[in-house]
Amino acid sequence: MRDNVAIGPEARGVLAGSQKRIDDALRLVKLEAFASAFPHQLSGGMAQRAALARALVNDPHLLLLDEPLGRLDSLTRLTMQDELLSLWRQAGYTVILVTHDVEEALLLSERVIVLTERPARIKAEVAVDLPYPRRRDDPRIVAQRQHILEILGFST
């Protein structure tokens, strides 16, 4: 897995000077003990964290995540949501998260942009001005979730 995380620095020609950064990225996503593991030896959550380490090793100012947790089982997804939030807040970079999970967007984001179907256009912008950590059962999260679902044409 270490070689996999090193792909970015290697492609940029800075691999020799990036060994500490690679170790730091693995430690940040809590995979340092699996640095020698092969992809088939990783669980779904570990594979997602490895992909995150691959991005973080490049020290991004902006991180684009397209459905990063979409393939995970529900319990792993909950754990990874907490880990992502912790990493974002710790590192201080900007993250754009694409997700179809309204609750996930509300739990992780400061702002939710609701898009129309193709061609995608901004349908609504919802500010999420709530302190972290957020709880799924917080009445404000529940109300904002309902509001977004209504914007999307769903009612309960």
Backbone torsions as a table, in degrees:
resi	resn	phi	psi	omega
1	MET	NA	-31.5	-179.8
2	ARG	-57.6	-42.5	178.8
3	ASP	-63.3	-35.9	179.6
4	ASN	-65.4	-43.7	179.3
5	VAL	-67.1	-27.1	-177.2
6	ALA	-81.5	-0.5	-175.7
7	ILE	-57.9	-44.9	-179.0
8	GLY	-60.6	-55.7	178.4
9	PRO	-59.4	-36.2	178.6
10	GLU	-64.4	-44.0	-179.7
11	ALA	-64.3	-31.4	179.5
12	ARG	-86.5	-2.4	178.6
13	GLY	75.7	23.4	-178.5
14	VAL	-121.7	22.7	-176.0
15	LEU	-58.2	-44.3	-176.7
16	ALA	-57.5	-38.2	-178.4
17	GLY	-90.7	6.1	-174.4
18	SER	-110.2	8.9	-175.2
19	GLN	-60.7	-42.8	178.8
20	LYS	-66.0	-39.7	180.0
21	ARG	-63.6	-38.4	177.6
22	ILE	-64.0	-46.0	177.7
23	ASP	-61.3	-41.5	179.7
24	ASP	-63.1	-41.5	-179.8
25	ALA	-64.1	-42.5	178.0
26	LEU	-64.1	-40.1	179.2
27	ARG	-67.0	-40.1	-178.6
28	LEU	-61.1	-36.7	179.8
29	VAL	-96.8	11.0	175.3
30	LYS	61.5	44.3	178.3
31	LEU	-125.4	14.9	-177.8
32	GLU	-58.9	-30.9	179.7
33	ALA	-73.5	-11.2	-177.8
34	PHE	-113.1	19.3	-176.9
35	ALA	-57.4	-29.8	-179.1
36	SER	-94.6	0.4	-176.8
37	ALA	-72.7	153.2	174.9
38	PHE	-94.3	154.8	-177.4
39	PRO	-51.8	-40.0	-178.2
40	HIS	-68.7	-10.9	179.9
41	GLN	-92.0	-1.5	-176.0
42	LEU	-99.5	145.2	172.8
43	SER	-74.1	172.5	178.5
44	GLY	-59.1	-44.5	179.6
45	GLY	-65.4	-38.3	178.5
46	MET	-66.9	-39.3	178.2
47	ALA	-63.3	-39.5	177.9
48	GLN	-65.1	-41.1	178.1
49	ARG	-66.5	-35.7	177.2
50	ALA	-63.7	-41.9	177.5
51	ALA	-62.2	-38.8	177.6
52	LEU	-65.4	-42.4	177.3
53	ALA	-60.8	-38.0	178.5
54	ARG	-60.3	-35.5	177.3
55	ALA	-78.7	-42.6	-175.1
56	LEU	-67.4	-29.0	-178.5
57	VAL	-61.2	-21.7	-179.8
58	ASN	-87.5	4.8	178.2
59	ASP	50.4	61.2	-174.6
60	PRO	-74.7	151.8	170.3
61	HIS	-90.8	-25.9	-179.3
62	LEU	-132.3	130.3	179.7
63	LEU	-119.5	121.7	178.7
64	LEU	-102.5	121.2	-178.7
65	LEU	-122.1	116.6	-179.0
66	ASP	-105.8	105.0	-178.8
67	GLU	49.0	52.7	-174.9
68	PRO	-66.3	-20.0	-176.4
69	LEU	-115.8	7.6	-173.2
70	GLY	-59.9	-30.9	-175.8
71	ARG	-94.5	3.6	-174.9
72	LEU	-89.2	152.4	172.9
73	ASP	-68.3	162.1	-170.7
74	SER	-60.5	-40.5	-179.3
75	LEU	-69.7	-41.9	177.4
76	THR	-64.8	-38.1	179.5
77	ARG	-61.6	-43.2	178.2
78	LEU	-61.1	-43.4	178.9
79	THR	-63.2	-45.3	-178.8
80	MET	-67.1	-32.4	175.7
81	GLN	-60.6	-45.3	178.4
82	ASP	-63.7	-41.5	-179.7
83	GLU	-66.2	-42.4	177.8
84	LEU	-60.7	-46.0	179.5
85	LEU	-59.9	-44.4	178.6
86	SER	-61.0	-44.6	179.5
87	LEU	-63.4	-45.0	-178.6
88	TRP	-61.4	-44.8	-177.3
89	ARG	-70.0	-33.8	-179.9
90	GLN	-70.8	-45.5	-174.5
91	ALA	-83.6	-28.5	175.7
92	GLY	77.7	17.5	178.1
93	TYR	-91.4	165.7	178.6
94	THR	-83.6	137.4	179.8
95	VAL	-126.0	132.6	169.8
96	ILE	-110.2	117.4	-176.2
97	LEU	-111.7	121.9	174.1
98	VAL	-98.7	124.2	178.8
99	THR	-151.0	151.2	173.2
100	HIS	-97.7	0.6	-178.4
101	ASP	-94.6	102.7	-175.8
102	VAL	-59.7	-44.3	-179.8
103	GLU	-61.4	-43.1	178.4
104	GLU	-59.5	-44.1	178.8
105	ALA	-59.9	-42.6	-179.1
106	LEU	-69.7	-35.0	-179.0
107	LEU	-73.0	-30.7	-172.6
108	LEU	-103.1	-22.5	-167.3
109	SER	-105.9	157.8	171.6
110	GLU	-93.4	-18.1	-178.7
111	ARG	-150.9	135.0	178.8
112	VAL	-115.5	125.2	176.5
113	ILE	-104.1	120.1	179.2
114	VAL	-96.2	125.7	-178.5
115	LEU	-104.9	154.1	173.1
116	THR	-79.0	172.6	172.0
117	GLU	-69.9	177.0	-176.6
118	ARG	-58.7	137.7	-7.0
119	PRO	-73.2	136.7	-175.3
120	ALA	-65.0	128.9	175.0
121	ARG	-137.4	156.5	178.9
122	ILE	-71.1	121.2	178.7
123	LYS	-95.5	-36.3	-179.9
124	ALA	-161.3	156.1	173.7
125	GLU	-126.3	126.9	-177.2
126	VAL	-120.2	117.7	176.4
127	ALA	-77.6	137.9	178.2
128	VAL	-117.2	84.0	-175.1
129	ASP	-96.0	65.2	-179.1
130	LEU	-125.9	146.6	-179.9
131	PRO	-70.5	154.3	173.7
132	TYR	-95.3	149.9	-4.6
133	PRO	-76.6	151.4	179.8
134	ARG	-102.9	151.8	-179.8
135	ARG	-113.5	140.4	180.0
136	ARG	-60.4	-30.4	-177.1
137	ASP	-92.9	5.3	176.4
138	ASP	-62.0	126.2	-177.6
139	PRO	-56.1	-29.5	179.1
140	ARG	-71.3	-37.6	176.6
141	ILE	-67.2	-44.2	-179.9
142	VAL	-60.3	-43.4	-179.4
143	ALA	-66.5	-41.8	179.0
144	GLN	-67.6	-35.6	176.8
145	ARG	-61.9	-46.0	178.9
146	GLN	-61.8	-42.1	179.3
147	HIS	-60.2	-46.2	179.8
148	ILE	-65.8	-40.9	177.6
149	LEU	-61.6	-37.8	176.5
150	GLU	-65.2	-40.8	176.2
151	ILE	-58.0	-38.5	-178.7
152	LEU	-79.6	-3.4	176.8
153	GLY	94.9	14.3	177.9
154	PHE	-108.2	139.4	175.1
155	SER	-132.7	150.2	179.9
156	THR	-119.8	NA	NA
